[in-house]
């Protein structure tokens, strides 16, 4: 069953390649959704897929950006996107 993952990362997560790295990881795992910078310096992600690829997605982001991430607000929801692609929102 597909799930929706909504995450807001805070820390030094802008200006370090966070969005583009996240996009590459998501595409490797076949996720749908988007990533974007917020005006307050945080990064927001919405991703949809089966539960296990989403868990792997979070793991890879944490491994890659562990020194940059101070906090992650993670919410698991029911899937609702109609897109099958993942991209960067500006």
MDTraj code that builds the backbone (N, CA, C; nanometers):
import mdtraj as md
import numpy as np

residues = "UNK UNK UNK UNK UNK UNK UNK UNK UNK UNK UNK UNK UNK UNK UNK UNK UNK UNK UNK UNK UNK UNK UNK UNK UNK UNK UNK UNK UNK UNK UNK UNK UNK UNK UNK UNK UNK UNK UNK UNK UNK UNK UNK UNK UNK UNK UNK UNK UNK UNK UNK UNK UNK UNK UNK UNK UNK UNK UNK UNK UNK UNK UNK UNK UNK UNK UNK UNK UNK UNK UNK UNK UNK UNK UNK UNK UNK UNK UNK UNK UNK UNK UNK UNK UNK UNK UNK UNK UNK UNK".split()
xyz = np.array([
    [0.0835, -0.1183, 0.0000],
    [0.0000, 0.0000, 0.0000],
    [0.0884, 0.1252, 0.0000],
    [0.0588, 0.2150, -0.0901],
    [0.1375, 0.3372, -0.0984],
    [0.1088, 0.4289, 0.0190],
    [0.2138, 0.5004, 0.0585],
    [0.2049, 0.5973, 0.1678],
    [0.2569, 0.7312, 0.1189],
    [0.2225, 0.8348, 0.1921],
    [0.2726, 0.9693, 0.1663],
    [0.3594, 1.0098, 0.2835],
    [0.4775, 1.0574, 0.2533],
    [0.5735, 1.1026, 0.3533],
    [0.5860, 1.2534, 0.3413],
    [0.5641, 1.3233, 0.4521],
    [0.5815, 1.4694, 0.4554],
    [0.6885, 1.4983, 0.5595],
    [0.7981, 1.5616, 0.5147],
    [0.9106, 1.5883, 0.6041],
    [0.9530, 1.7339, 0.5908],
    [0.9826, 1.7949, 0.7050],
    [1.0439, 1.9274, 0.7068],
    [1.1744, 1.9152, 0.7833],
    [1.2844, 1.9416, 0.7119],
    [1.4180, 1.9365, 0.7706],
    [1.4632, 2.0766, 0.8085],
    [1.5274, 2.0866, 0.9246],
    [1.5881, 2.2135, 0.9640],
    [1.7344, 2.1899, 0.9974],
    [1.8101, 2.2980, 0.9946],
    [1.9540, 2.2925, 1.0146],
    [2.0198, 2.3684, 0.9014],
    [2.1384, 2.3266, 0.8635],
    [2.2058, 2.3864, 0.7483],
    [2.1698, 2.3020, 0.6267],
    [2.0473, 2.3201, 0.5787],
    [1.9948, 2.2345, 0.4727],
    [1.9710, 2.3100, 0.3412],
    [2.0033, 2.4369, 0.3390],
    [1.9960, 2.5124, 0.2143],
    [2.1365, 2.5545, 0.1750],
    [2.1626, 2.5537, 0.0451],
    [2.2935, 2.5918, -0.0049],
    [2.3977, 2.4819, 0.0037],
    [2.3534, 2.3574, 0.0267],
    [2.4464, 2.2443, 0.0393],
    [2.4133, 2.1314, -0.0591],
    [2.3282, 2.1596, -0.1580],
    [2.2885, 2.0582, -0.2551],
    [2.1800, 1.9644, -0.2064],
    [2.1098, 2.0032, -0.1014],
    [2.0094, 1.9169, -0.0390],
    [1.8972, 1.8798, -0.1364],
    [1.8408, 1.9802, -0.2053],
    [1.7278, 1.9526, -0.2951],
    [1.7670, 1.8608, -0.4098],
    [1.8795, 1.8877, -0.4716],
    [1.9179, 1.8098, -0.5888],
    [1.9639, 1.6692, -0.5517],
    [2.0286, 1.6545, -0.4380],
    [2.0652, 1.5214, -0.3891],
    [1.9397, 1.4427, -0.3547],
    [1.8454, 1.5089, -0.2888],
    [1.7181, 1.4456, -0.2537],
    [1.6439, 1.4011, -0.3793],
    [1.6441, 1.4861, -0.4811],
    [1.5779, 1.4515, -0.6063],
    [1.6419, 1.3274, -0.6688],
    [1.7751, 1.3200, -0.6699],
    [1.8444, 1.2044, -0.7271],
    [1.8127, 1.0762, -0.6510],
    [1.8128, 1.0838, -0.5181],
    [1.7805, 0.9668, -0.4358],
    [1.6374, 0.9213, -0.4640],
    [1.5451, 1.0166, -0.4668],
    [1.4039, 0.9842, -0.4896],
    [1.3838, 0.9180, -0.6256],
    [1.4508, 0.9693, -0.7262],
    [1.4359, 0.9112, -0.8605],
    [1.4964, 0.7714, -0.8672],
    [1.6100, 0.7496, -0.7985],
    [1.6695, 0.6151, -0.7935],
    [1.5731, 0.5151, -0.7321],
    [1.4963, 0.5603, -0.6335],
    [1.4044, 0.4716, -0.5624],
    [1.2648, 0.4675, -0.6242],
    [1.2418, 0.5458, -0.7293],
    [1.1122, 0.5449, -0.7970],
    [1.0018, 0.6157, -0.7224],
    [1.0359, 0.7194, -0.6448],
    [0.9358, 0.7922, -0.5669],
    [0.8700, 0.9011, -0.6509],
    [0.7507, 0.9390, -0.6112],
    [0.6812, 1.0538, -0.6688],
    [0.6802, 1.1637, -0.5631],
    [0.6766, 1.2900, -0.6078],
    [0.6665, 1.3996, -0.5124],
    [0.7554, 1.5156, -0.5471],
    [0.7970, 1.5901, -0.4446],
    [0.8768, 1.7095, -0.4660],
    [0.9542, 1.7484, -0.3409],
    [1.0517, 1.8373, -0.3620],
    [1.1317, 1.8947, -0.2542],
    [1.1442, 2.0431, -0.2834],
    [1.1391, 2.1263, -0.1784],
    [1.1553, 2.2701, -0.1996],
    [1.2122, 2.3377, -0.0752],
    [1.2822, 2.4483, -0.1001],
    [1.3313, 2.5322, 0.0088],
    [1.2162, 2.6164, 0.0624],
    [1.2153, 2.6353, 0.1931],
    [1.1189, 2.7257, 0.2559],
    [1.1890, 2.8572, 0.2872],
    [1.1118, 2.9636, 0.2963],
    [1.1680, 3.0967, 0.3202],
    [1.2414, 3.1089, 0.4533],
    [1.2103, 3.0227, 0.5486],
    [1.2720, 3.0319, 0.6818],
    [1.4002, 2.9494, 0.6950],
    [1.4510, 2.8931, 0.5827],
    [1.5762, 2.8181, 0.5862],
    [1.5599, 2.6677, 0.5964],
    [1.4363, 2.6207, 0.6128],
    [1.4118, 2.4766, 0.6179],
    [1.3863, 2.4227, 0.4777],
    [1.3808, 2.2889, 0.4666],
    [1.3490, 2.2219, 0.3402],
    [1.2295, 2.1309, 0.3639],
    [1.1336, 2.1347, 0.2712],
    [1.0124, 2.0531, 0.2802],
    [1.0139, 1.9479, 0.1699],
    [0.9728, 1.8265, 0.2060],
    [0.9648, 1.7154, 0.1111],
    [0.8285, 1.6488, 0.1231],
    [0.7705, 1.6180, 0.0081],
    [0.6533, 1.5315, 0.0008],
    [0.6894, 1.4199, -0.0958],
    [0.6772, 1.2964, -0.0510],
    [0.7127, 1.1819, -0.1357],
    [0.6106, 1.0703, -0.1155],
    [0.5837, 0.9987, -0.2246],
    [0.4912, 0.8866, -0.2183],
    [0.5504, 0.7629, -0.2847],
    [0.5245, 0.6510, -0.2223],
    [0.5680, 0.5203, -0.2731],
    [0.5218, 0.4159, -0.1722],
    [0.5658, 0.2924, -0.1933],
    [0.5441, 0.1891, -0.0926],
    [0.6270, 0.2256, 0.0309],
    [0.5915, 0.1680, 0.1432],
    [0.6538, 0.2037, 0.2710],
    [0.8059, 0.1823, 0.2722],
    [0.8513, 0.0690, 0.2222],
    [0.9943, 0.0365, 0.2301],
    [1.0833, 0.1320, 0.1504],
    [1.0492, 0.1687, 0.0255],
    [1.1314, 0.2676, -0.0446],
    [1.1339, 0.4031, 0.0271],
    [1.0252, 0.4393, 0.0912],
    [1.0226, 0.5655, 0.1664],
    [1.1153, 0.5597, 0.2869],
    [1.1195, 0.4461, 0.3538],
    [1.2119, 0.4293, 0.4669],
    [1.3569, 0.4370, 0.4190],
    [1.3861, 0.3755, 0.3055],
    [1.5208, 0.3807, 0.2473],
    [1.5562, 0.5239, 0.2081],
    [1.4608, 0.5970, 0.1560],
    [1.4775, 0.7375, 0.1201],
    [1.5213, 0.8194, 0.2421],
    [1.4493, 0.8048, 0.3528],
    [1.4849, 0.8763, 0.4760],
    [1.6241, 0.8363, 0.5248],
    [1.6540, 0.7091, 0.5182],
    [1.7845, 0.6588, 0.5621],
    [1.8972, 0.7218, 0.4811],
    [1.8812, 0.7238, 0.3487],
    [1.9860, 0.7804, 0.2634],
    [2.0036, 0.9305, 0.2859],
    [1.8947, 1.0023, 0.3019],
    [1.9050, 1.1462, 0.3299],
    [1.9780, 1.1678, 0.4617],
    [1.9408, 1.0908, 0.5633],
    [2.0062, 1.1039, 0.6941],
    [2.1550, 1.0716, 0.6854],
    [2.1910, 0.9682, 0.6120],
    [2.3325, 0.9313, 0.5981],
    [2.4115, 1.0400, 0.5261],
    [2.3535, 1.0957, 0.4211],
    [2.4242, 1.1938, 0.3396],
    [2.4346, 1.3296, 0.4096],
    [2.3274, 1.3707, 0.4761],
    [2.3224, 1.5059, 0.5332],
    [2.3221, 1.5087, 0.6852],
    [2.3614, 1.4006, 0.7489],
    [2.3600, 1.3919, 0.8951],
    [2.4255, 1.5122, 0.9622],
    [2.5413, 1.5609, 0.9146],
    [2.6028, 1.6761, 0.9816],
    [2.5229, 1.8056, 0.9655],
    [2.4349, 1.8109, 0.8654],
    [2.3598, 1.9331, 0.8368],
    [2.2237, 1.9388, 0.9037],
    [2.1669, 1.8231, 0.9342],
    [2.0298, 1.8165, 0.9850],
    [2.0279, 1.8321, 1.1367],
    [1.9494, 1.9299, 1.1825],
    [1.9299, 1.9511, 1.3251],
    [1.8006, 1.8840, 1.3712],
    [1.6966, 1.8897, 1.2865],
    [1.5668, 1.8335, 1.3220],
    [1.4937, 1.7899, 1.1960],
    [1.4106, 1.6873, 1.2099],
    [1.3254, 1.6415, 1.1003],
    [1.1865, 1.6147, 1.1561],
    [1.0886, 1.6872, 1.1054],
    [0.9490, 1.6639, 1.1421],
    [0.8919, 1.5702, 1.0363],
    [0.8600, 1.4482, 1.0753],
    [0.8182, 1.3453, 0.9808],
    [0.6738, 1.3054, 1.0080],
    [0.5916, 1.3106, 0.9026],
    [0.4524, 1.2677, 0.9110],
    [0.4258, 1.1640, 0.8037],
    [0.3621, 1.0544, 0.8426],
    [0.3202, 0.9494, 0.7492],
    [0.1708, 0.9646, 0.7261],
    [0.1317, 0.9725, 0.5978],
    [-0.0078, 0.9947, 0.5620],
    [-0.0504, 0.8957, 0.4532],
    [-0.1774, 0.9012, 0.4174],
    [-0.2262, 0.8202, 0.3063],
    [-0.1821, 0.8845, 0.1751],
    [-0.1514, 0.8033, 0.0754],
    [-0.1078, 0.8535, -0.0547],
    [-0.2183, 0.9345, -0.1206],
    [-0.1783, 1.0439, -0.1894],
    [-0.2786, 1.1264, -0.2564],
    [-0.2277, 1.1957, -0.3826],
    [-0.0991, 1.1850, -0.4140],
    [-0.0462, 1.2512, -0.5332],
    [-0.0912, 1.1788, -0.6595],
    [-0.1070, 1.2561, -0.7651],
    [-0.1426, 1.1967, -0.8930],
    [-0.0223, 1.1898, -0.9855],
    [0.0911, 1.2408, -0.9412],
    [0.2122, 1.2421, -1.0221],
    [0.2899, 1.1128, -1.0025],
    [0.3706, 1.0783, -1.1041],
    [0.4568, 0.9615, -1.0900],
    [0.6033, 1.0023, -1.0964],
    [0.6290, 1.1316, -1.0895],
    [0.7638, 1.1854, -1.1016],
    [0.8031, 1.2566, -0.9725],
    [0.9330, 1.2814, -0.9564],
    [0.9825, 1.3562, -0.8412],
    [1.0655, 1.4721, -0.8942],
    [1.0444, 1.5922, -0.8374],
    [1.1184, 1.7075, -0.8840],
    [1.1425, 1.8122, -0.7764],
    [1.2164, 1.9132, -0.8152],
    [1.2457, 2.0259, -0.7279],
    [1.1448, 2.1352, -0.7568],
    [1.0817, 2.1872, -0.6511],
    [0.9925, 2.3021, -0.6646],
    [1.0688, 2.4275, -0.6297],
    [1.0444, 2.5327, -0.7044],
    [1.1109, 2.6602, -0.6771],
    [1.0095, 2.7635, -0.6324],
])
top = md.Topology()
chain = top.add_chain()
for i, resn in enumerate(residues, 1):
    res = top.add_residue(resn, chain, resSeq=i)
    for name in ("N", "CA", "C"):
        top.add_atom(name, md.element.get_by_symbol(name[0]), res)
traj = md.Trajectory(xyz[None], top)
